[in-house]
Amino acid sequence: MAFPVGGLLDLMLSNGRGPSQVTQEERLVKKKVTREWSEGSTKFFLTVCADKYWKYNRKLFRERNWVDFVWTLNVEFPQEPQRTWQQCRDKWLRMREKYLEEKEKQGQTGAAPTRWLWYEIFDNMLGGNAKIRGVPHEEIHDLSDDDEEESTPNATPTKANSTAPISPRTRAAKQPHCVGQLNKSAEKRRRKLSVGDYAIASAITDFSNGIIEIEKMKLQVTEKIIENGKQGREMVLQGQLQMATLFATLFAEVLKAKRQS
């Protein structure tokens, strides 16, 4: 017998009990399970973040930047809960904070290698630009501020950044062709359409085609009316000509009869 995911999870958590007997802790476990990010969606999320991080010249993103790609994430992983741009932003901030903690630990003498799964991705992305916790990050912008000017590609690095160790990702991103590849990758993701988008586009196309057909029919009817009107006028003129000819013939016959008399 097939169970819906939510119903099966409720049954497993309740262990045969009724809904009213399920504890608050078990409901929280269910909520956490259904909203959890998979490893695949997290990796895809960080890949997109890395591409945009370099595209916007190593600056964090504004609201419109998050909205720009969050729907792509939802299309790539439709089996997972649909994310909002606020959820993606908060996840980025939490993971960046975790990276800074691990970075601080790695800076200590005799520290064991980190076992955090996403440390290498963040280290390649942030590299020497990462700051230890508690130190202001000069490149952090308000994520929801849409009034700030866009970052310029030709911005020069700060003195602190110029002396920091350069990671392989940083070195590659400084080369123009690598930056172009990252931008193309991000552009391809933005161009992906969901099933709903295709349905809307198809409906708009069908509606446009219908309007065109209606206009064609109206044009044909108008042409027919004009043609019928022309034929009607010709018939009237022909009738008038016949009447004038008949009248002239009768008038001539009357004159002829008078002369003979």
N, C-alpha and C positions, 0 to 999 in steps of 0.2 A: 504493500500500500504506500503510495507516494504522499509525502507531507510537504507543505510549504516550508521554506527555510525558517521563517519566523516561528511557525507552529511546531516544527520539529525541535527547534532550540528551546522553546517553552517547555515541551514535553520532557526533554533531557534534563533541563534545569529543575523542573518541578518534581521529577521522579514519580510521576503518577498522581501528584496532588492537583487540586483545582487551582484556577488562576488566583483566587483570593488567598491561597496558602503560600504562594511564591513570595519569598522575602525580598526586601529592597536591595540587599546585596546581590541576589541572583539577577534582578532586573538590571543592575549596573553592569554585571558581567555580560549580559546579553547585549546591552547598549554598546559596550566596548568592542565586542566581537563584530557586531554589524557595521561599526564605523571605522574599524581598523584598516590602516593602509597596508596593502600587500607589498612584498619586496619589489615586484615588478613595477607597480604604480609609483612607489617611492623612487626607484631608479630613474624611471621616465621623468618624474617630476624634477629631480635634481639635474637631469640632463638638460631639460628646457631652461631651468634656472641658470645653469652655467652658460648656455648659449646667450641668453639675454643679459647675463651679468657682464659678459665681454662686449656685447653689442652696445650696451649703454655705458661703456667706458668704466667698468668696475664700480658701478653705482647700483644701489638697491632700487626697487621698482615702485612706481606710483600705481594708483588704483587702476588706471586704464591699461597699464602693462600687464597686471595680473588678469584682468578681465579678458585681455587679448588672447591668452593661451589656456585659461582654466577650462573652457569648453572642449578644447582639444584633449585634455586629460580625461574628461568625462566620456568622450567618444572612444578613446583608446581602451578604457576600462569600464564598459557599461555595466558589468556585473557588480561593481562596487558602488557604494553610495555616491550620489552626485555631489561633487564638492562645490563650494562657493569660493569666490576670490578671497574672502576674509579667512576662510579655513586654510587655504594655500599660503596666504601671507603668514598666518600664525604658525603653521608648520615650519615654514622657512626660518622664522625667528627662533623657534624652539631648537631646531637642528643646528642653527648657527651658534646658539648659546652652548649647546652640547659640544660642538667642535672647539669652541674657545676654551671650555673646561679641559677637554682632552689635550689641547695644544699647551695649556699651562702645565698639565701633568707631564707631558713629554719634555718640557723644558727643565724639569727637575733632574738632578744628578741621580743616576742609577735607576731611572724610571723604566718599567717594563714596556715593551711595545704595546700600543693601544689595540684593543680587540673590538673597537667600535667599527661596525661594518661600513659606515659612510665617511670615515675619517679621510681616506685617500682622496675621495671625490672633492670634499671640501678643501683639503689641503692644496690640491691642484688648482682649484678655483680661486681661493683666497690667498694661498701661499704666504708670501712675506707681508701682505697687506693686512693679515689678521692681527688684531690687538688683544692683549690679555684682558680678562674681565676687569671692569672697573675703570678702564682707560677709555676716554671718549674716542670714538671712531670718526675721523674727520670726513669720511666719505659716506656716512649714513645719512640718508635724506628721509624726510617724512614720507611714509609709503602712500599716504592718501592725498598728498599735495599735488594737485594738477596745475597749479599756477606757476611753478618753478620752470625755468628755462630748460630745454632739453640739453643734455650734456653734449659737448662738441667732440668729434673724433680726434681732433688735433690737440686735445688738452695735454699739457706736459705733466709728468709725474712730480710729486712733491719730493722734498729733500729726503724725508724719512723713507719714502718708497724707493728712492734711487739707491739707498745704501742697504736696503733689505735684500736677503737672498732671493734669487729669481728661481721660481719653480719651472719645471718643464712646460707646464701649461702656459705660464706667463711668457716664457721665451717664444713659444709657438704663436701665441696670440699677438705678439708684436709684429709678426710677419704679415704683410698685407694679404697674401693668398689664404692664410689660415683664417684670418678674420672674415674674409669673403665666404669661405666654406661654412663657417659658423652662422653667418647671416643668412646664407642660402638655406641651411638646415632649418633655421627658425622660420624663414619665410614659407617653406614647404609645409611646416606644421600649421601655420596660420591659414594656409589655403585648403586644408582638409575640411570637408563638409560632413556633417552628421546626416543620418537618415532623415531626420526632421527637416534639415536645411534643404536636402534634395527634394523632399515632398513639397515644401513651400515653393521652391524654384519651379518644379513641374506644374504646380497649380497656377502660378503666375503665367507660365508659358501657355498653358491651355486657355486661360482666360484671355490672353492677348490674341491667340489664334482665333478664338470665338468672336472677339471684337472685329478682327479683320474680315472674317466671313460675313458678319452682319453688314459691315460697310460695303462689301462687294455686292451683297444682295440689294442693298438700298440703291447702289449705283445702277444695277441692272434694271430695277423697277423704274427709276427715274428716266433711264434711256428709253424704256418701253413706252412710258407715258409721253415722252417727247415725240417718239416715232408715231404713236397713235394720234397725237395732236396734229402732227404734220399731215398725216393721211386724211384726217378729218377736214383740215383746211383745204386740201386739194379737192376733196369731194364737194365741199361747199362752192369753191370756185368753178368747178366743172358744171355743177348744177346751175349756177348763175349764168355761165356762158351758154348753156343749152337753152335756158329761159330767154336770154337776150336774142339768141339766134331765132328761136320760135317767134318771138315778138316781132322781130325785123321781117321775117317771112310773111307773117299775117298782115303787117302794115303794108308791105309791098303788094300783096294780093288785093287789099282794100283799095289802094291807089289805082291799081290796074283796072279794077272793076268800075271805078268812078269814071275813068278816062273812056272806057268802052261805052258807057251809058251816055 
